[in-house]
Amino acid sequence: MSATVSNPPASGTKQPTNRVEELLSATIRLCGDSGDGMQLAGTQFTNTSAMFGNDIATFPDFPAEIRAPAGTLAGVSGFQVHFSSSDIHTPGDRLNALICMNPAALRTNVKDLESSGILIVNSDSFASGDLHKAGLKVNPLEDGSLKGFRLFKVPITTLNRNAVADIKLSTREADRCKNFFALGLVYWLYERPLEPTLKWIRDKFHKNPAVMEANARTLKAGYNYGETCEVMPVHYRVPRAQIKPGKYRKITGNEAITLGLVAAANIANIPLLYASYPITPASDILHGLSEMKRFGVRTIQAEDEIAAMGAALGASFGGALGVTATSGPGICLKSEAIGLAVMTELPTVIIDVQRGGPSTGLPTKTEQADLLQAMFGRNGECPAAILAPCSPADCFAMVFEAVRIAVSFMTPVFLLSDGYLANGAEPWLIPLASDLPRIQVKHPTEPNGNGNGHFLPYKRDDRLVRPWAVPGAAGLEHRIGGLEKEDITGNVSYDPANHEHMIRTRAKKIANIADDIPLLKVTGPEQGDLLVIGWGGTYGSILTAVERSVRKGLKVAHAHLRYLNPMPKNIGDVLKRYKKVLVPELNAGQLRMLLRAQFLVDAVGLNKIQGRPFLVSEIESKIHEMLG
């Protein structure tokens, strides 16, 4: 929906020829070679839109190869931004505008552009050599294949070089500024202010005045090109969103996890030790926490995944909060030490930022394929708690909750994020520290052996939780390790009956967590024709598809699982209230398998395994199909 309005003329000036078209929302994507700075340009557009007051959702898309040949399909990098005057939950389906810096970017992204959408290309990069690298035999700018779009051929490289010509830069250094020319043009197209990015340029490059001046000048040149050229007579306005009052910041999922861990450790008043081995897309958590030493955070870049898990577990043994993060391949390597955490019943948080697999798979693409690995990927009967955030901002709340459950129930806790949540961004209402939940940690200081002077490490409370004794405390000496323990005393035991008792006790302790988590909420009718249930980063797409379907008169409801083991106590009752159940997942049907096995519901899966999030239209189409 849009409404066309005229730009009001300034007093005593000529009526401008450009029109302003007001939109409720817009989705754009900037894409080019991995060295073209598209991630930086997209991030600046996101920050500016957030400061302007729009609701935003982003989807960065990185190449999998670190040094893919320049100009090739494998080296394309993109950044998608959905900005709106109302509440939004996804980075958008179809693109309203696409900015391509080379033929490879055009070829890999143009299929997502809506009919009659705006297509801006750097015409300087469409020489024969550029076309060959992208696998094109003819120039798409000349063969009529793009006639369904509003094509604007802009010589960005030339215009950028002209803008910085009198600054002492090499040609290579000058060309590195062209992303800001493209950004300035997009700022003009959508009425974004330049000042936030100009300030960022001043702060970033103040030690290199030539680079600072070049980037600022070409940003303004791109904006002025849109203002003065006659080929783009229309630009667009997306008004501010009406949002809850408060202090906001733009946040990605990995940033939210970083802040959530620090907040939880400080409220619990325990040190935080984070140990990890670098792996995409979890590495940014290590980068963020390494800058948090002033909050009592210690970080270790371990030599491998096994060492990282061992260090985190050792920290928990010592009375600190031990945390590690990785992706699916790293969880495989950590599995034996995770089993040790289950056997010793020590609180650790294991963050799995899921990516496409198996093996190295699609290391920069998103997937939800590690749920069954978190549930069952260890030897023996080895239960652990599993949580999953539903949005980038929700990563703060759910990693905070993971810490609370870990120390409250003395258990390892998985947090299943994914590549989309980790790198995507949205506005986050910064909470007050006084509003955050309390986390109580009580290390025993006296023996608990009923007056006989002994400490009993597996003497449990009514929730079956054992005490967390800090090593070295006088009178609290106890045995710990991977061998099966005798109940209560902690002595090594090979007794068959004791082993079964301990297996069932550890499982029951995890099940007891269900008494300490919220019930499953349903959006929509409490009973009816169809329930769409999901988990993790599919939340936004599912919710939007259900809302659209309801507006069309369909009797469909939505529920989303943030607690996966144990699941909320009322989930069985919820599932039974609907004639049909649909489970959209970015895997081959893992949650669907668990629901069918545990609750005997004839759940239907909508499964996508392409390294990309669901489009709203894909889920909406399946809803219509199931309801006839």
ZAMARGU-4260 file (C-alpha; in steps of 0.2 Angstrom, whole numbers, plus 5000, padded with zeros to 4 digits):
<rodrens>
0) 5000/5000/5000 | 5007/5017/4996 | 5001/5035/4993 | 5009/5048/4982 | 5012/5065/4989
5) 5021/5080/4982 | 5037/5087/4989 | 5032/5104/4997 | 5042/5118/4989 | 5053/5129/5000
10) 5049/5147/5001 | 5055/5157/4985 | 5062/5141/4977 | 5057/5132/4961 | 5045/5117/4963
15) 5056/5101/4963 | 5053/5088/4950 | 5056/5073/4961 | 5040/5065/4969 | 5040/5057/4986
20) 5030/5041/4988 | 5025/5036/5005 | 5027/5017/5009 | 5022/5007/5025 | 5038/4997/5023
25) 5052/4993/5011 | 5064/4979/5009 | 5081/4982/5000 | 5097/4972/4997 | 5114/4978/4994
30) 5125/4965/4986 | 5142/4963/4977 | 5159/4955/4979 | 5165/4950/4997 | 5177/4965/4995
35) 5164/4978/4990 | 5159/4982/5008 | 5141/4977/5007 | 5140/4971/5025 | 5147/4988/5031
40) 5135/4998/5019 | 5120/4987/5025 | 5124/4989/5043 | 5125/5008/5041 | 5108/5008/5033
45) 5101/4998/5047 | 5108/5009/5060 | 5102/5025/5052 | 5085/5017/5049 | 5084/5012/5068
50) 5089/5029/5074 | 5076/5037/5062 | 5063/5027/5071 | 5058/5013/5059 | 5056/4995/5065
55) 5070/4984/5056 | 5074/4966/5053 | 5090/4962/5043 | 5097/4946/5035 | 5116/4947/5031
60) 5122/4934/5018 | 5140/4930/5018 | 5150/4919/5006 | 5156/4903/5012 | 5174/4904/5005
65) 5185/4916/5014 | 5195/4921/4998 | 5183/4916/4984 | 5189/4923/4967 | 5184/4941/4965
70) 5168/4943/4954 | 5163/4925/4955 | 5146/4918/4961 | 5155/4910/4976 | 5161/4927/4982
75) 5145/4936/4982 | 5140/4945/4998 | 5124/4953/5002 | 5114/4962/5016 | 5095/4963/5016
80) 5086/4976/5027 | 5067/4977/5030 | 5062/4993/5038 | 5044/4998/5042 | 5032/5011/5050
85) 5024/4996/5060 | 5029/4981/5069 | 5038/4968/5058 | 5045/4950/5062 | 5055/4945/5046
90) 5068/4953/5035 | 5055/4953/5021 | 5051/4941/5006 | 5052/4950/4990 | 5064/4964/4987
95) 5058/4981/4983 | 5075/4987/4978 | 5091/4978/4973 | 5108/4986/4972 | 5121/4976/4963
100) 5139/4980/4961 | 5144/4967/4948 | 5136/4954/4937 | 5139/4939/4949 | 5128/4949/4962
105) 5115/4952/4949 | 5114/4934/4944 | 5113/4927/4961 | 5100/4940/4968 | 5089/4946/4954
110) 5077/4932/4956 | 5071/4939/4973 | 5067/4956/4966 | 5048/4960/4964 | 5041/4963/4947
115) 5044/4982/4943 | 5056/4983/4957 | 5070/4995/4958 | 5086/4988/4951 | 5102/4999/4953
120) 5118/4992/4945 | 5136/4998/4944 | 5137/4998/4925 | 5156/5000/4926 | 5158/4982/4932
125) 5149/4974/4917 | 5164/4972/4905 | 5167/4956/4896 | 5179/4950/4909 | 5166/4953/4923
130) 5153/4944/4913 | 5164/4929/4911 | 5168/4927/4929 | 5149/4927/4933 | 5146/4914/4920
135) 5137/4925/4908 | 5139/4925/4889 | 5129/4941/4886 | 5127/4957/4895 | 5110/4956/4905
140) 5110/4975/4904 | 5108/4975/4885 | 5099/4959/4881 | 5081/4964/4887 | 5081/4951/4901
145) 5079/4964/4914 | 5064/4973/4906 | 5052/4968/4920 | 5062/4979/4932 | 5065/4998/4934
150) 5083/4997/4929 | 5095/5011/4933 | 5112/5009/4926 | 5124/5020/4937 | 5143/5021/4933
155) 5147/5020/4952 | 5165/5016/4950 | 5168/5031/4939 | 5157/5043/4949 | 5166/5037/4965
160) 5183/5040/4957 | 5178/5057/4952 | 5172/5062/4969 | 5189/5058/4977 | 5200/5062/4963
165) 5209/5076/4972 | 5213/5066/4987 | 5229/5057/4988 | 5223/5039/4986 | 5228/5025/4975
170) 5216/5018/4963 | 5213/5003/4974 | 5210/5014/4989 | 5198/5025/4980 | 5188/5010/4974
175) 5186/5004/4991 | 5175/5019/4994 | 5162/5015/4981 | 5151/5006/4993 | 5148/5023/5002
180) 5143/5030/4985 | 5130/5017/4983 | 5125/5019/5001 | 5122/5038/4998 | 5112/5035/4983
185) 5101/5023/4993 | 5100/5035/5007 | 5092/5048/4995 | 5081/5035/4987 | 5073/5032/5005
190) 5075/5049/5013 | 5088/5043/5026 | 5099/5056/5034 | 5117/5056/5031 | 5123/5063/5048
195) 5124/5046/5057 | 5135/5038/5044 | 5146/5054/5043 | 5148/5053/5061 | 5153/5035/5060
200) 5166/5039/5047 | 5173/5053/5057 | 5175/5042/5072 | 5181/5027/5062 | 5194/5035/5051
205) 5200/5051/5062 | 5218/5044/5062 | 5218/5043/5043 | 5211/5060/5037 | 5212/5056/5018
210) 5202/5040/5020 | 5190/5049/5031 | 5187/5063/5018 | 5186/5051/5004 | 5172/5041/5012
215) 5162/5056/5017 | 5164/5065/5001 | 5158/5050/4991 | 5143/5046/5002 | 5138/5064/4999
220) 5141/5062/4980 | 5130/5047/4980 | 5116/5056/4988 | 5118/5071/4977 | 5118/5060/4962
225) 5100/5054/4967 | 5095/5072/4970 | 5101/5079/4953 | 5100/5065/4940 | 5084/5065/4930
230) 5083/5046/4928 | 5076/5043/4946 | 5061/5055/4947 | 5054/5046/4963 | 5060/5043/4980
235) 5052/5035/4995 | 5047/5039/5013 | 5044/5026/5026 | 5037/5035/5042 | 5043/5031/5059
240) 5036/5017/5068 | 5025/5018/5084 | 5034/5008/5096 | 5034/5006/5115 | 5043/5021/5124
245) 5061/5017/5130 | 5079/5016/5126 | 5083/5005/5111 | 5098/4999/5102 | 5100/4988/5086
250) 5106/4971/5091 | 5111/4955/5083 | 5108/4938/5090 | 5127/4935/5094 | 5128/4953/5103
255) 5112/4948/5113 | 5120/4932/5119 | 5136/4941/5124 | 5126/4954/5134 | 5115/4941/5141
260) 5129/4930/5148 | 5137/4945/5156 | 5121/4951/5164 | 5117/4934/5171 | 5134/4931/5178
265) 5134/4948/5187 | 5116/4945/5194 | 5121/4928/5200 | 5137/4935/5207 | 5148/4922/5200
270) 5163/4923/5188 | 5161/4920/5170 | 5173/4909/5160 | 5170/4907/5141 | 5180/4895/5132
275) 5178/4892/5113 | 5187/4887/5097 | 5183/4899/5083 | 5169/4893/5071 | 5157/4902/5060
280) 5144/4908/5064 | 5148/4908/5083 | 5165/4917/5083 | 5157/4934/5087 | 5152/4929/5104
285) 5171/4926/5108 | 5175/4943/5101 | 5162/4952/5111 | 5166/4943/5128 | 5184/4946/5126
290) 5180/4965/5128 | 5171/4962/5144 | 5185/4959/5156 | 5179/4974/5167 | 5164/4964/5171
295) 5174/4949/5178 | 5173/4939/5161 | 5188/4928/5156 | 5189/4921/5139 | 5200/4907/5132
300) 5203/4903/5113 | 5206/4885/5115 | 5216/4874/5104 | 5201/4863/5099 | 5183/4860/5103
305) 5186/4847/5116 | 5198/4858/5125 | 5185/4872/5125 | 5172/4861/5133 | 5184/4854/5145
310) 5189/4872/5151 | 5171/4877/5153 | 5167/4862/5163 | 5183/4865/5174 | 5177/4882/5177
315) 5160/4876/5183 | 5168/4863/5194 | 5178/4878/5202 | 5162/4887/5206 | 5161/4899/5191
320) 5149/4899/5176 | 5157/4889/5162 | 5151/4893/5145 | 5156/4887/5127 | 5149/4891/5110
325) 5151/4882/5093 | 5141/4876/5078 | 5136/4858/5074 | 5153/4851/5070 | 5159/4857/5086
330) 5145/4849/5096 | 5150/4833/5089 | 5168/4835/5096 | 5162/4841/5113 | 5149/4827/5115
335) 5160/4816/5127 | 5164/4831/5138 | 5146/4836/5138 | 5142/4818/5144 | 5154/4821/5158
340) 5145/4837/5163 | 5129/4827/5163 | 5137/4813/5174 | 5145/4826/5186 | 5129/4836/5186
345) 5139/4853/5184 | 5131/4869/5177 | 5137/4873/5160 | 5130/4883/5145 | 5133/4876/5128
350) 5128/4887/5114 | 5126/4880/5097 | 5124/4893/5083 | 5117/4881/5070 | 5123/4881/5052
355) 5120/4870/5036 | 5128/4853/5037 | 5133/4839/5038 | 5152/4841/5040 | 5158/4858/5035
360) 5142/4859/5025 | 5136/4877/5022 | 5146/4886/5035 | 5139/4904/5033 | 5121/4898/5030
365) 5107/4895/5042 | 5099/4878/5047 | 5090/4870/5062 | 5097/4853/5060 | 5105/4851/5077
370) 5089/4848/5088 | 5091/4829/5088 | 5110/4830/5091 | 5107/4841/5106 | 5093/4828/5112
375) 5102/4812/5109 | 5120/4815/5102 | 5129/4807/5117 | 5133/4790/5122 | 5121/4782/5136
380) 5106/4789/5143 | 5112/4807/5144 | 5099/4820/5146 | 5102/4839/5145 | 5090/4854/5145
385) 5088/4863/5128 | 5082/4881/5125 | 5080/4890/5108 | 5078/4909/5106 | 5065/4915/5093
390) 5073/4932/5087 | 5089/4941/5088 | 5084/4951/5103 | 5076/4936/5112 | 5094/4928/5112
395) 5097/4940/5127 | 5082/4933/5137 | 5085/4915/5132 | 5104/4914/5136 | 5100/4923/5153
400) 5087/4909/5156 | 5099/4896/5151 | 5111/4902/5165 | 5097/4902/5177 | 5092/4884/5173
405) 5109/4878/5173 | 5114/4884/5190 | 5097/4881/5198 | 5096/4863/5192 | 5115/4859/5191
410) 5114/4853/5173 | 5122/4857/5156 | 5110/4868/5146 | 5110/4869/5127 | 5105/4885/5118
415) 5101/4882/5100 | 5103/4898/5090 | 5106/4898/5071 | 5115/4908/5058 | 5100/4919/5054
420) 5097/4924/5072 | 5116/4926/5075 | 5119/4939/5061 | 5102/4946/5059 | 5097/4962/5069
425) 5082/4971/5076 | 5078/4985/5088 | 5080/4979/5106 | 5072/4988/5121 | 5086/4989/5134
430) 5080/4982/5150 | 5083/4989/5167 | 5094/4978/5178 | 5082/4979/5192 | 5069/4971/5180
435) 5079/4956/5176 | 5075/4939/5185 | 5085/4935/5200 | 5097/4920/5199 | 5102/4913/5216
440) 5118/4903/5218 | 5122/4895/5235 | 5138/4886/5237 | 5138/4875/5253 | 5149/4880/5267
445) 5146/4866/5279 | 5145/4847/5278 | 5128/4840/5275 | 5130/4822/5282 | 5117/4823/5296
450) 5129/4828/5309 | 5143/4815/5305 | 5155/4828/5298 | 5154/4821/5280 | 5149/4830/5264
455) 5137/4820/5253 | 5139/4827/5235 | 5123/4818/5228 | 5111/4822/5242 | 5097/4830/5233
460) 5084/4843/5237 | 5065/4840/5233 | 5069/4844/5214 | 5083/4831/5214 | 5096/4845/5213
465) 5113/4841/5221 | 5123/4854/5230 | 5137/4864/5221 | 5152/4863/5232 | 5168/4873/5228
470) 5184/4863/5228 | 5196/4867/5242 | 5182/4871/5255 | 5187/4863/5271 | 5176/4848/5276
475) 5168/4848/5258 | 5180/4835/5250 | 5170/4824/5238 | 5173/4813/5223 | 5168/4818/5206
480) 5171/4811/5188 | 5165/4801/5174 | 5162/4784/5182 | 5145/4781/5189 | 5142/4787/5207
485) 5133/4779/5221 | 5118/4790/5225 | 5120/4802/5240 | 5138/4797/5244 | 5146/4800/5227
490) 5157/4785/5229 | 5161/4775/5213 | 5148/4762/5210 | 5146/4747/5198 | 5130/4741/5206
495) 5117/4738/5192 | 5102/4744/5203 | 5111/4760/5208 | 5116/4763/5190 | 5097/4762/5184
500) 5092/4773/5199 | 5105/4786/5194 | 5100/4786/5176 | 5082/4788/5180 | 5085/4802/5193
505) 5095/4812/5181 | 5081/4811/5168 | 5068/4815/5181 | 5078/4831/5187 | 5078/4837/5169
510) 5059/4833/5168 | 5057/4843/5184 | 5062/4859/5175 | 5045/4859/5167 | 5038/4865/5184
515) 5049/4880/5183 | 5046/4887/5165 | 5031/4895/5157 | 5016/4886/5149 | 5015/4886/5130
520) 5005/4901/5124 | 4994/4900/5109 | 4991/4915/5097 | 4974/4914/5090 | 4959/4903/5093
525) 4962/4890/5108 | 4955/4876/5097 | 4951/4875/5079 | 4956/4868/5062 | 4975/4871/5062
530) 4989/4874/5074 | 5006/4880/5066 | 5020/4876/5079 | 5038/4880/5077 | 5054/4883/5086
535) 5070/4894/5085 | 5072/4907/5071 | 5057/4902/5061 | 5046/4912/5073 | 5044/4928/5063
540) 5040/4920/5047 | 5027/4908/5055 | 5019/4922/5065 | 5017/4934/5050 | 5010/4919/5039
545) 4997/4915/5053 | 4992/4933/5055 | 4989/4935/5036 | 4979/4919/5036 | 4968/4925/5050
550) 4965/4941/5041 | 4958/4931/5027 | 4946/4922/5038 | 4955/4905/5041 | 4954/4897/5058
555) 4973/4895/5062 | 4983/4897/5077 | 5002/4899/5081 | 5012/4892/5095 | 5031/4893/5097
560) 5043/4882/5107 | 5057/4891/5116 | 5059/4877/5129 | 5063/4860/5119 | 5069/4849/5133
565) 5058/4848/5144 | 5044/4855/5134 | 5030/4865/5143 | 5019/4855/5153 | 5003/4859/5143
570) 5010/4855/5126 | 5001/4839/5125 | 4984/4847/5129 | 4987/4861/5116 | 4991/4849/5102
575) 4975/4839/5105 | 4964/4854/5103 | 4967/4856/5084 | 4962/4845/5070 | 4978/4847/5061
580) 4996/4852/5066 | 5009/4860/5054 | 5027/4860/5059 | 5038/4872/5048 | 5057/4868/5051
585) 5073/4872/5042 | 5078/4853/5043 | 5071/4837/5037 | 5058/4836/5051 | 5066/4834/5068
590) 5053/4843/5080 | 5040/4835/5070 | 5048/4818/5074 | 5048/4822/5093 | 5030/4828/5093
595) 5024/4813/5084 | 5033/4801/5095 | 5029/4809/5112 | 5012/4815/5109 | 5005/4803/5095
600) 4999/4818/5084 | 4998/4817/5065 | 5009/4832/5063 | 5013/4837/5045 | 5030/4845/5041
605) 5035/4860/5030 | 5053/4857/5028 | 5066/4868/5019 | 5085/4864/5019 | 5092/4877/5008
610) 5103/4888/5020 | 5090/4902/5019 | 5075/4906/5031 | 5057/4903/5027 | 5048/4916/5016
615) 5032/4921/5024 | 5023/4916/5007 | 5030/4898/5009 | 5022/4895/5025 | 5006/4905/5021
620) 5004/4894/5005 | 5006/4878/5015 | 4992/4884/5028 | 4980/4887/5013 | 4984/4870/5006
625) 4981/4861/5022 | 4964/4870/5025 | 4959/4867/5007
</rodrens>
